[in-house]
């Protein structure tokens, strides 16, 4: 059986890389986790169809020392190692193991790995990783049992190394092993807790893989691997993150088949699903279903409700919910029903049999139940309501809430660091920097210690107000008075603030100071510094920063970096250099996006190269027609030109008298809902082309060559509303020569 889970330690700063266990396509074993009264079964690594554990341990293992051809074992040293492990002296045991030139026995290896995983510290997980890597390189992974590998996967997942844990569980499944439910559900939970949609997708795939393995295995072997309520909650959370209502309902309906009963956490996740589906009319029925199911709502249930109403821009209902909790009312279900009765009627008429309605188990004819007890708002609920005020631009209410929280008799309702950081953020967004700084001083008076995030919010506020001197002073106070060293985010804020005041020298100084402090620059650091040089017309320095970014192995050159470099050249009208950067970007696997094309269009306008504008428009037109996808920065969204790009191209074409192309561009603008600036184009036409085709002495041949251009010009004038040959008028700008 798995030992009880220890308290989670601090997350490791160095993530463990994925590991891939070798498996055989010819044979697999369905082996459950070992029980305490049975000998442990080994995690066999099959080399061929006729391979056996005995053959693998003797003939398939590579030599680990110059004097032997097999992984020879020392019985006395293994006995000492096993004795240390039985005494729970893990540190001494690992030190002894690290001095071994041979691979210890399977019992020693599995027990050492299990105890290292049980410690769950960054050092212990790093040691466990090295142990597994050594066995993998020696093709001796079969010496580890499923229990130790499952413990390592669970420990890695709870320590933030979800990708490593996922690779372990997948390798066990490929080899026919069914990990304990506590092991694989911990990985599913870690993946679904990630805000990245890919994490939730991987979590659901792993959950499905385990269920399929359970369905094909013998029933007695799956008893310890069958999903429990916690496992289903992790999968339901992943489905909720993706907003997949149908999948959520399928998972919810599967719970009785595995004797997993929904708990309060299950319904809290359901509240999050309704919030994502924008069905605030059904939120109250989730609370009612909890009570009718005989469960007792927790404080997190009410926090989820408050967060849901605020996320759905229903701040009044969130306020009434919090106020009713402060008054100790138990008829909150009745209150919420009254607030959403009109919305409920409309929704039921539109979707009488929807999945969400069935999940909520609407009991419209029954009176709303009373809460089993009263609940007082805690710090988290108050802070969430403050975020609603901040979103609504009510900075004064945010500050008033901080004072009201201190007057609460329950210490669990008093402000904490998150509360004050939220209030300071609201004030900086409103530009009230003096009041925000006063709140920072107030924190120390009440014994609430500010952290780096709080200072970074203030730094960003000062930079947004172009008060770079005060930002520098706050940075010094942050390090000297508070003892908080700035991080890469602090310096990125100051670099960006230097750009706002057009001080590229200060931006470079902050960048160099950051590196002198031993703080590695991030992608944002490099691209922000490149932006400083690009905006100031120093394209050579921008290119040097780009080269430094390419040499830095800790970061990866991205689409934004290429775009900054392109913009730097285009600002000076260096189109050929910019085009070479674009070609280099394509070679790196990035497709030009709207920002890339926008920089090129502005550069072409500055360089006065209308021919380049035609080539660029043809490429943009092809991307629009093909429904292309942004290769680098688009995040999988369809290519959609913006107003700046199309307006710059249309401006160049109108000035160059390419009226046919100009009409194509303005038609594209109207197709994407962009209103063309007719006033500007009319002014350009009157200033530059009002006397076109007015020469009475042109030869018939020359007039014939002008015929198509003239028709395009007349069509463009018709679109502008100027007198033209398509719509007669007594008033004419100039005499119009007929083409014939």
Protein Blocks (a to p, Z undefined) as FASTA:
>chain_A
ZZdddddddddfbdcddddddddfkbccddddddfkbccddddddfblmbcfklmmmmmp
ccfbfkbcbdcddfklmmmmmmmmmnopaklmmmmmmmpcbdcdfklmmmmmmmmmmnop
aklmmmmmmmmmmmmmnopmmmpcfklmmmmmmmmmmnopamlmmmmmmmmmmnopacdf
klmmmmmmmmmmpmbfklmmmmmmmmmmmmmmmmmmcfklmmmmpccfklmmmmmmmmmm
nopaklmmmmmmmmmmnopacdfklmmmmmmmmmmnopaklmmmmmmmmmmnopacdfkl
mmmmmmmmmmnopaklmmmmmmmmmnopaklmmmmmmmmmmmmmmmmmmmmmbfklmmno
pafkbccdddfbdcdddfklmmmmmmmmmmnopaklmmmmmmmmmmpmblklpccfklmm
mmmmmmmmnopamlmmmmmmmmmmnopacdfklmmmmmmmmmmnopaklmmmmmmmmmmm
nopacdfklmmmmmmmmmmnopaklmmmmmmmmmmnopacdfklmmmmmmmmmmnopakl
mmmmmmmmmmmmkbccdfklmmmmmmmmmmnopaklmmmmmmmmmmnopacdfklmmmmm
mmmmmnopaklmmmmmmmmmmmmmnopacfklnnopacdddfklmmmmmmmmmmnopakl
mmmmmmmmmmnopacdfklmmmmmmmmmmmgokafkbcfklmmmmmmmmmmmmmmmmmno
pacfklgcfbdfbdcddfZZ
